[in-house]
């Protein structure tokens, strides 16, 4: 499954919508995504599983890249 992860780059940052970044991660579950990213120092705000339609929409963006962690 592909997950969309919304996060702040630094765990010490207060979440501000304008500074929120997104990435796509392939994993078996949300827990596995968190395990993969736990040493990155991110402040994870939200992890969303992408269904087929949402994934197709996201893939249309030129910024779509599935990260390898």
Helices and strands as residue ranges (DSSP letters): E 2-8, G 17-19, E 21-26, H 30-37, E 43-49, H 52-59, E 66-67
